[in-house]
Amino acid sequence: MRITKFGHACVRIEHAGRTVVLDPGMFTDAEALDGADAVLITHEHPDHYLAEHLRGTDAPVFTIADVAARIREDAPDVAERVTVVSPGESFDPGIPARAVGELHAVIHPEFPRFHNSGYVLTCGEESLYHPGDALTGPGQAVDVLCVPVSAPWMRASEAIEFARAVKAPRNLAIHDRVYSEAGLRIIDQHMEAFLPKEGLAYVRRDDGQDL
């Protein structure tokens, strides 16, 4: 399994000749989708979904109902390539996958919650979990967790506790465009102060770098 980090929350997974791209949004360069066999989108926020990226590829798109509805409005020419998946559903976008969870993390108690489903991808003997904008556990052991590290809706302690709860041996920082580089170095220090003590590795990669 080859894992490449792209802008913000976008991750590209390559395994056994197949390529799946998750959450290419407004902070992601279009090259992230080059040669993609499928695109998975967790929810409709623009840092995870950009209609122009979907127009730039012929790959099928797998996502939840709310995003599919948004695509029909924004890019009806893409809609025929969209497959709707539901929480808990297993499906095969080229790499076996399962949708996890149903709701975005709480932004504010008085603000309506968006729908969000993360995805577990199984690549042979290894698995990866991308939660989107949620701190919902995968419901199974995974080898790699794409852990959100900065967002208006989260604290550093939540990122730490989420990673400790999932217990993935490797943790790749995502959702990292909200903080400045100085702020990201602080969250890196926090993560590295806790996770290695429990045998959990943590890394943050620049755009285009592999795990």
C-alpha positions as CSV (number, residue, x, y, z in Angstrom):
1,M,0.0,0.0,0.0
2,R,1.3,3.4,-1.0
3,I,-0.1,6.4,0.8
4,T,0.4,9.9,-0.5
5,K,-0.7,13.0,1.4
6,F,-2.1,15.8,-0.7
7,G,-3.6,19.2,0.2
8,H,-5.4,19.3,3.6
9,A,-7.6,16.2,3.9
10,C,-6.8,14.6,0.6
11,V,-5.0,11.2,0.6
12,R,-4.2,9.0,-2.4
13,I,-4.1,5.2,-1.8
14,E,-2.4,2.9,-4.3
15,H,-2.5,-0.9,-4.0
16,A,-2.3,-3.8,-6.4
17,G,-2.5,-1.5,-9.5
18,R,-5.5,0.4,-8.3
19,T,-5.7,4.0,-7.1
20,V,-8.3,5.6,-4.8
21,V,-8.3,9.3,-3.9
22,L,-10.1,10.5,-0.8
23,D,-11.5,14.0,-0.2
24,P,-9.9,16.2,-2.9
25,G,-11.1,19.6,-1.9
26,M,-10.2,23.2,-2.5
27,F,-6.8,22.9,-0.9
28,T,-5.8,20.0,-3.2
29,D,-4.0,20.3,-6.5
30,A,-5.7,18.5,-9.4
31,E,-2.7,16.3,-9.9
32,A,-3.8,14.3,-6.9
33,L,-6.4,12.7,-9.1
34,D,-4.1,11.7,-12.0
35,G,-4.9,8.1,-13.0
36,A,-7.4,7.6,-10.2
37,D,-9.7,4.6,-10.4
38,A,-12.2,6.0,-7.9
39,V,-12.8,9.0,-5.7
40,L,-14.3,8.8,-2.3
41,I,-15.8,11.9,-0.5
42,T,-16.7,12.0,3.1
43,H,-18.9,15.1,3.2
44,E,-19.9,18.2,1.3
45,H,-17.6,20.9,2.8
46,P,-15.4,22.6,0.2
47,D,-12.2,21.6,1.9
48,H,-13.2,18.0,1.1
49,Y,-15.2,18.3,-2.0
50,L,-14.7,20.4,-5.2
51,A,-16.9,19.8,-8.2
52,E,-14.1,20.9,-10.6
53,H,-11.8,18.2,-9.4
54,L,-14.5,15.6,-10.2
55,R,-15.0,17.1,-13.7
56,G,-11.2,16.7,-14.2
57,T,-11.3,12.9,-13.9
58,D,-13.4,10.1,-15.5
59,A,-13.2,8.1,-12.3
60,P,-16.4,6.9,-10.5
61,V,-17.3,8.7,-7.4
62,F,-18.5,7.0,-4.2
63,T,-20.1,9.2,-1.5
64,I,-23.0,9.7,0.8
65,A,-26.5,10.9,-0.2
66,D,-26.0,14.5,0.8
67,V,-22.8,14.9,-1.3
68,A,-24.5,13.1,-4.2
69,A,-27.3,15.7,-4.0
70,R,-24.8,18.5,-4.0
71,I,-23.0,17.0,-7.1
72,R,-26.3,16.9,-9.0
73,E,-26.7,20.6,-8.4
74,D,-23.1,21.7,-8.9
75,A,-22.0,19.2,-11.6
76,P,-24.9,17.3,-13.2
77,D,-22.5,16.0,-15.8
78,V,-20.7,14.1,-13.0
79,A,-23.8,12.7,-11.4
80,E,-24.1,9.7,-13.6
81,R,-20.7,8.5,-12.2
82,V,-21.8,8.8,-8.6
83,T,-22.6,5.8,-6.4
84,V,-24.3,6.5,-3.0
85,V,-23.1,4.5,0.0
86,S,-24.6,4.3,3.4
87,P,-23.1,4.1,6.9
88,G,-21.8,0.6,7.6
89,E,-22.0,-0.4,3.9
90,S,-19.1,-2.3,2.3
91,F,-18.4,-1.6,-1.3
92,D,-15.5,-1.9,-3.8
93,P,-14.2,1.2,-5.5
94,G,-11.1,-0.8,-6.7
95,I,-9.8,-1.3,-3.1
96,P,-12.3,-2.9,-0.7
97,A,-13.9,-0.2,1.4
98,R,-16.5,0.3,4.2
99,A,-18.3,3.5,5.1
100,V,-18.1,4.4,8.8
101,G,-20.2,6.8,10.8
102,E,-22.9,9.2,9.8
103,L,-22.4,12.7,11.3
104,H,-19.8,15.5,11.2
105,A,-18.2,16.4,14.5
106,V,-20.0,19.1,16.5
107,I,-19.1,22.5,15.3
108,H,-21.4,24.3,17.8
109,P,-24.3,22.9,19.8
110,E,-26.7,25.3,18.1
111,F,-25.4,24.6,14.6
112,P,-27.0,21.8,12.5
113,R,-24.7,18.8,12.0
114,F,-23.8,17.7,8.5
115,H,-23.7,14.1,7.4
116,N,-20.2,12.6,7.2
117,S,-19.0,9.1,6.6
118,G,-15.4,8.1,6.9
119,Y,-13.9,5.1,5.0
120,V,-11.9,2.1,5.9
121,L,-9.9,0.8,3.0
122,T,-8.4,-2.7,3.1
123,C,-5.2,-3.2,1.1
124,G,-4.3,-6.9,1.4
125,E,-3.1,-7.4,4.9
126,E,-3.2,-3.7,5.8
127,S,-6.0,-1.2,6.4
128,L,-6.4,2.5,6.5
129,Y,-9.1,4.7,8.0
130,H,-10.0,8.2,6.9
131,P,-12.7,9.7,9.1
132,G,-13.4,12.9,7.2
133,D,-14.6,15.5,9.7
134,A,-15.5,13.2,12.5
135,L,-14.0,11.6,15.5
136,T,-15.9,8.3,15.1
137,G,-13.9,5.2,15.6
138,P,-13.6,2.7,12.7
139,G,-15.1,-0.2,14.7
140,Q,-12.1,-2.4,13.9
141,A,-8.3,-2.5,14.2
142,V,-6.6,-0.5,11.5
143,D,-2.9,-0.1,10.6
144,V,-3.0,3.5,9.5
145,L,-5.2,6.3,10.9
146,C,-5.6,9.6,8.9
147,V,-5.9,11.8,12.0
148,P,-7.4,15.3,11.8
149,V,-5.0,17.6,13.6
150,S,-6.5,21.1,13.2
151,A,-10.1,22.4,12.7
152,P,-12.4,25.1,14.0
153,W,-14.4,22.3,15.7
154,M,-11.6,20.5,17.6
155,R,-9.0,20.8,20.3
156,A,-5.5,19.3,20.4
157,S,-6.7,17.0,23.2
158,E,-9.4,15.6,20.9
159,A,-6.9,14.7,18.2
160,I,-4.7,12.9,20.8
161,E,-7.6,11.0,22.4
162,F,-9.0,10.0,19.0
163,A,-5.6,8.5,18.0
164,R,-5.2,6.8,21.3
165,A,-8.7,5.3,21.1
166,V,-8.2,4.0,17.5
167,K,-4.8,2.6,18.4
168,A,-3.5,2.5,14.8
169,P,0.3,1.7,14.8
170,R,0.8,4.6,12.3
171,N,-0.9,8.0,12.4
172,L,-0.8,10.3,9.4
173,A,-1.8,13.9,10.1
174,I,-4.5,15.3,7.8
175,H,-6.8,18.4,8.0
176,D,-3.7,20.5,8.5
177,R,-4.3,23.6,6.4
178,V,-6.2,25.5,9.1
179,Y,-3.1,26.2,11.3
180,S,0.0,28.1,10.4
181,E,3.3,26.2,10.2
182,A,4.1,27.4,13.7
183,G,0.7,26.1,15.0
184,L,1.3,22.8,13.3
185,R,4.6,22.4,15.0
186,I,2.9,22.8,18.3
187,I,0.3,20.2,17.5
188,D,3.1,17.9,16.3
189,Q,4.8,18.3,19.7
190,H,1.5,17.5,21.5
191,M,0.9,14.4,19.4
192,E,4.5,13.2,19.8
193,A,4.4,13.8,23.6
194,F,1.6,11.2,23.9
195,L,1.4,8.7,21.1
196,P,4.9,7.2,21.1
197,K,4.5,6.3,24.8
198,E,1.7,3.9,23.6
199,G,3.7,2.5,20.7
200,L,1.8,4.6,18.1
201,A,3.9,6.4,15.5
202,Y,2.8,9.9,14.3
203,V,3.9,11.8,11.2
204,R,2.9,14.9,9.3
205,R,3.8,15.0,5.6
206,D,4.0,17.8,3.1
207,D,1.8,17.7,0.0
208,G,2.9,15.0,-2.5
209,Q,4.9,13.1,0.1
210,D,4.4,9.4,0.9
211,L,3.8,8.1,4.4
